[in-house]
Amino acid sequence: MYHGCPGALRFKEPRPDYVRCPNCNEEVEIWSDEPLARCGSCGFWIAREIGASCLDWCPQAAQCVGLELYERLRKNRPPAAMPPADAKGRD
């Protein structure tokens, strides 16, 4: 059975990270497998700079993390024009 690579752990076993909202300075939780989080205080969208990952180049990525998770992660990546976490945007 294929168990995957260590690089896929951030997707298969996500964990929370905490960042400060640049709009109101409240602490915002953003999970390691999510590209975006919304500040619960002011509604500001915070984009995580994900960069390239094994999902982008590995031919076994869908098998490694599972097809459902692979498709969700690929679909929910922020657009190329989305500013990174240190230059967030508001909708």
NUKOL-397361 format. One record per residue: x, y, z of N, C-alpha, C in turn. Coordinates in steps of 0.02 Angstrom, whole numbers. Each point is the difference from the previous one (the first is absolute). Example, Ala and Ser with C-alpha at 12.3 -4.5 7.8 and 13.67 -1.06 7.14 Angstrom:
BEGIN
(doti (660 -284 390) (-45 59 0) (45 60 0))
(doti (-18 53 -36) (42 59 3) (-39 55 37))
END
This chain:
BEGIN
(doti (42 -60 0) (-42 60 0) (44 63 0))
(doti (-21 50 -37) (38 62 -6) (-19 46 57))
(doti (49 23 38) (-14 43 58) (15 74 -12))
(doti (32 16 -54) (14 69 -16) (68 23 24))
(doti (15 62 -13) (65 29 17) (-7 46 60))
(doti (55 17 33) (-2 45 57) (-25 70 -18))
(doti (11 22 -62) (-22 66 -21) (-76 8 -1))
(doti (-36 -56 -3) (-73 3 -3) (-32 4 69))
(doti (40 -6 53) (-29 1 68) (-38 64 15))
(doti (23 57 -26) (-35 62 15) (-70 1 -29))
(doti (-13 -43 -50) (-67 -5 -29) (-40 -55 33))
(doti (33 -56 15) (-35 -57 29) (-11 6 75))
(doti (43 38 34) (-7 11 71) (6 75 14))
(doti (-50 39 -22) (4 73 7) (3 22 73))
(doti (32 57 11) (3 28 68) (-12 75 -5))
(doti (-24 30 53) (-14 72 -3) (63 42 9))
(doti (1 55 -35) (50 52 10) (-39 63 18))
(doti (33 46 32) (-34 61 22) (38 60 -27))
(doti (-36 46 -32) (29 60 -28) (-41 60 25))
(doti (29 58 -3) (-35 62 19) (-34 30 -61))
(doti (-61 20 9) (-37 34 -54) (33 69 -10))
(doti (19 16 -61) (31 65 -12) (-49 58 3))
(doti (-65 -16 0) (-51 52 2) (-18 20 72))
(doti (-7 -50 45) (-22 15 68) (46 -28 54))
(doti (51 -36 -20) (51 -29 45) (-26 -57 44))
(doti (-58 -27 -15) (-24 -59 36) (37 -62 -23))
(doti (5 -49 44) (30 -63 -19) (-49 -41 -42))
(doti (24 -28 -55) (-42 -38 -46) (31 -70 -9))
(doti (-41 -51 5) (22 -68 -10) (-5 -17 -75))
(doti (55 -27 -26) (0 -23 -69) (34 -69 -1))
(doti (-34 -49 -28) (25 -68 1) (52 -11 -55))
(doti (46 -46 12) (55 -12 -46) (-23 -24 -68))
(doti (-61 -26 -6) (-24 -23 -65) (-49 49 -32))
(doti (-7 60 28) (-46 49 -27) (38 61 -26))
(doti (-18 24 -59) (34 58 -27) (-27 67 25))
(doti (-62 0 26) (-32 62 21) (-33 -8 68))
(doti (-3 55 37) (-38 2 63) (-31 69 6))
(doti (-56 3 32) (-34 64 9) (3 20 73))
(doti (18 62 13) (4 25 69) (-71 0 29))
(doti (-8 -31 57) (-65 -2 33) (-21 66 29))
(doti (48 45 9) (-15 65 29) (-22 52 -51))
(doti (37 5 -56) (-15 53 -48) (-18 -26 -70))
(doti (7 -65 -12) (-19 -28 -64) (54 3 -54))
(doti (59 24 17) (56 6 -47) (22 -69 -23))
(doti (11 -10 -65) (26 -63 -26) (76 -1 5))
(doti (27 -54 25) (72 -9 6) (21 -58 -44))
(doti (47 12 -45) (24 -51 -46) (68 -25 24))
(doti (6 -66 3) (63 -31 18) (41 -9 -64))
(doti (63 17 4) (44 -13 -58) (18 -74 3))
(doti (-29 -39 -44) (10 -72 0) (62 -19 -38))
(doti (12 31 -57) (57 -19 -41) (-10 -68 -31))
(doti (50 -23 -34) (-5 -65 -33) (3 -56 52))
(doti (-36 -53 -14) (1 -58 45) (-1 -62 -43))
(doti (4 -57 32) (0 -63 -36) (-65 -8 -40))
(doti (-53 34 20) (-63 -4 -38) (7 28 -70))
(doti (48 45 -9) (10 31 -65) (43 -41 -48))
(doti (44 -42 26) (47 -33 -45) (2 -76 6))
(doti (-23 -29 54) (7 -72 9) (-56 -38 -38))
(doti (18 -48 -41) (-50 -38 -37) (-41 -46 46))
(doti (22 -11 62) (-36 -42 47) (-40 40 51))
(doti (-4 66 -8) (-31 44 50) (-72 -20 16))
(doti (-41 -13 -50) (-70 -18 13) (-5 -65 38))
(doti (42 -47 -17) (0 -65 36) (27 10 71))
(doti (49 43 8) (33 10 64) (-46 31 52))
(doti (-34 54 -18) (-43 34 49) (-73 -21 -6))
(doti (-17 -37 -52) (-69 -20 -12) (-32 46 -51))
(doti (-39 -27 -45) (-28 38 -55) (-44 58 23))
(doti (-43 -12 50) (-46 52 23) (39 60 29))
(doti (49 -13 43) (40 53 29) (42 34 -54))
(doti (29 -38 -45) (40 28 -54) (-41 49 -41))
(doti (-60 -19 -20) (-42 44 -41) (-21 62 38))
(doti (-16 -7 65) (-19 58 41) (59 48 6))
(doti (59 -26 14) (59 43 8) (19 35 -65))
(doti (-3 -35 -55) (17 30 -65) (-51 54 -19))
(doti (-63 -13 15) (-53 48 -18) (3 62 44))
(doti (18 -7 63) (-3 55 48) (64 40 7))
(doti (48 -12 -44) (61 41 3) (-17 71 -19))
(doti (31 50 33) (-16 69 -19) (24 14 -70))
(doti (-34 45 -36) (21 18 -67) (70 31 1))
(doti (34 -4 -55) (68 26 -4) (4 73 20))
(doti (-53 39 -11) (1 71 16) (-18 14 72))
(doti (-18 -50 40) (-18 10 70) (61 20 39))
(doti (-2 54 39) (59 21 37) (16 -51 56))
(doti (65 -7 17) (19 -47 52) (-21 23 69))
(doti (13 -40 51) (-23 13 69) (21 68 27))
(doti (55 28 -22) (22 64 27) (-29 59 -38))
(doti (-43 -13 -50) (-32 54 -38) (-72 -21 -16))
(doti (-39 -11 52) (-67 -29 -7) (-49 46 -36))
(doti (-55 -30 -21) (-52 38 -35) (-67 -5 33))
(doti (-42 47 -13) (-68 2 27) (-49 -3 -58))
(doti (-53 -40 8) (-48 -2 -55) (-58 46 10))
END
